[in-house]
Amino acid sequence: MALTVEEIKKQIRSLDSTDRDRLLRDLVADLDSQEDEDIERLWLEEAQRRLEELQSVSVAGIPADEVARRARARLSHGNLSSFPQKRETIDAEGSGSLPPVGRWGDVPSRG
C-alpha cells in the first residue's frame, strides 16, 4: 500500500535535521536537474534558429567590436533605456540601413 503525501510529510518531519536536510537537498537537486535539461534544450533550439537566420541571410550580424563599442557608450552614459527594443541590422559598411528584424532579448520560453 502506497503512503499518502501526509504520511510522507510526517515521516520526513520525524527525521533528525541532518537527514531531513540531506533528503530535501536531494529532492531539490532532482527537480533542478530536470529544469536544467529543459532550459539547455530550449537554448540549443534558440541557437539553432539564430544560426539558420544568419545562414539564410534573413538577418545581418553585428561585429562583436561594434556591439561592445555601442554597449560601452550606452553604459558610460548610464542610459540603459537607450538599448533598442528591436535587433539592429547593419549592412557590409556598417551603416545600419537594413530594416530591423526580430527582437533583442529573444529568450526561449518554457511553455
C-alpha positions as CSV (number, residue, x, y, z in Angstrom):
1,M,0.0,0.0,0.0
2,A,1.4,3.4,-1.1
3,L,1.9,6.1,1.5
4,T,-0.1,9.3,1.3
5,V,1.6,12.7,1.0
6,E,0.6,13.5,4.5
7,E,2.2,10.3,5.8
8,I,5.4,11.0,3.9
9,K,5.4,14.6,5.4
10,K,5.0,13.2,8.9
11,Q,7.9,10.8,8.3
12,I,10.1,13.5,6.9
13,R,9.4,15.7,9.9
14,S,10.3,12.9,12.2
15,L,13.9,12.7,10.7
16,D,16.7,14.3,12.5
17,S,17.7,17.7,11.0
18,T,20.8,16.3,9.2
19,D,18.8,13.5,7.4
20,R,15.9,15.8,6.7
21,D,18.3,18.4,5.2
22,R,20.0,15.8,3.0
23,L,16.7,14.4,1.8
24,L,15.4,17.8,0.9
25,R,18.6,18.8,-0.9
26,D,18.4,15.6,-2.9
27,L,14.8,16.2,-3.9
28,V,15.5,19.8,-4.9
29,A,18.6,18.6,-6.9
30,D,16.3,16.2,-8.8
31,L,13.9,19.0,-9.7
32,D,16.8,21.3,-10.7
33,S,18.4,18.7,-13.0
34,Q,15.2,18.3,-14.9
35,E,14.7,22.1,-15.2
36,D,18.3,22.4,-16.4
37,E,17.8,19.9,-19.1
38,D,14.7,21.7,-20.3
39,I,16.5,25.1,-20.3
40,E,19.5,23.6,-22.1
41,R,17.2,22.1,-24.8
42,L,15.4,25.4,-25.3
43,W,18.7,27.3,-25.6
44,L,20.0,24.8,-28.1
45,E,16.9,25.2,-30.2
46,E,17.2,29.0,-30.0
47,A,20.9,28.9,-31.0
48,Q,20.0,26.7,-34.0
49,R,17.2,29.1,-35.0
50,R,19.5,32.0,-34.9
51,L,22.2,30.2,-36.8
52,E,19.7,29.3,-39.5
53,E,18.6,33.0,-39.7
54,L,22.2,34.1,-40.1
55,Q,22.9,31.4,-42.7
56,S,19.8,32.3,-44.7
57,V,20.8,36.0,-44.6
58,S,17.4,36.9,-43.3
59,V,19.3,38.9,-40.6
60,A,22.7,40.5,-40.7
61,G,25.1,40.0,-37.8
62,I,26.8,42.9,-35.9
63,P,30.5,42.5,-35.4
64,A,31.5,41.9,-31.8
65,D,33.7,45.0,-31.6
66,E,30.8,47.2,-32.8
67,V,28.4,45.6,-30.2
68,A,31.0,46.2,-27.5
69,R,31.5,49.8,-28.6
70,R,27.8,50.5,-28.5
71,A,27.3,48.9,-25.2
72,R,30.2,50.8,-23.6
73,A,28.9,54.1,-25.0
74,R,25.4,53.4,-23.6
75,L,26.6,52.2,-20.2
76,S,29.1,55.0,-19.8
77,H,26.2,57.4,-20.0
78,G,24.1,55.4,-17.6
79,N,21.3,55.3,-20.1
80,L,20.2,51.7,-20.2
81,S,16.8,52.7,-21.6
82,S,18.6,53.6,-24.9
83,F,19.0,50.0,-25.8
84,P,16.9,49.3,-28.8
85,Q,13.8,47.2,-28.5
86,K,14.4,45.7,-31.9
87,R,17.5,43.9,-33.1
88,E,19.5,46.4,-35.2
89,T,20.9,45.2,-38.5
90,I,23.8,46.6,-40.5
91,D,25.0,46.4,-44.0
92,A,28.6,45.5,-45.0
93,E,29.7,49.1,-44.5
94,G,28.1,49.2,-41.0
95,S,25.6,51.9,-41.9
96,G,22.6,50.2,-40.4
97,S,20.5,50.8,-43.4
98,L,18.8,47.4,-43.4
99,P,15.4,47.1,-41.8
100,P,15.2,45.7,-38.3
101,V,14.5,42.0,-38.0
102,G,13.5,40.1,-34.8
103,R,13.8,41.4,-31.3
104,W,16.7,41.8,-29.0
105,G,16.4,39.7,-25.9
106,D,14.5,36.9,-27.6
107,V,14.6,34.2,-25.0
108,P,13.1,30.8,-25.4
109,S,10.1,30.3,-23.2
110,R,9.3,27.2,-21.3
111,G,5.7,26.9,-22.4
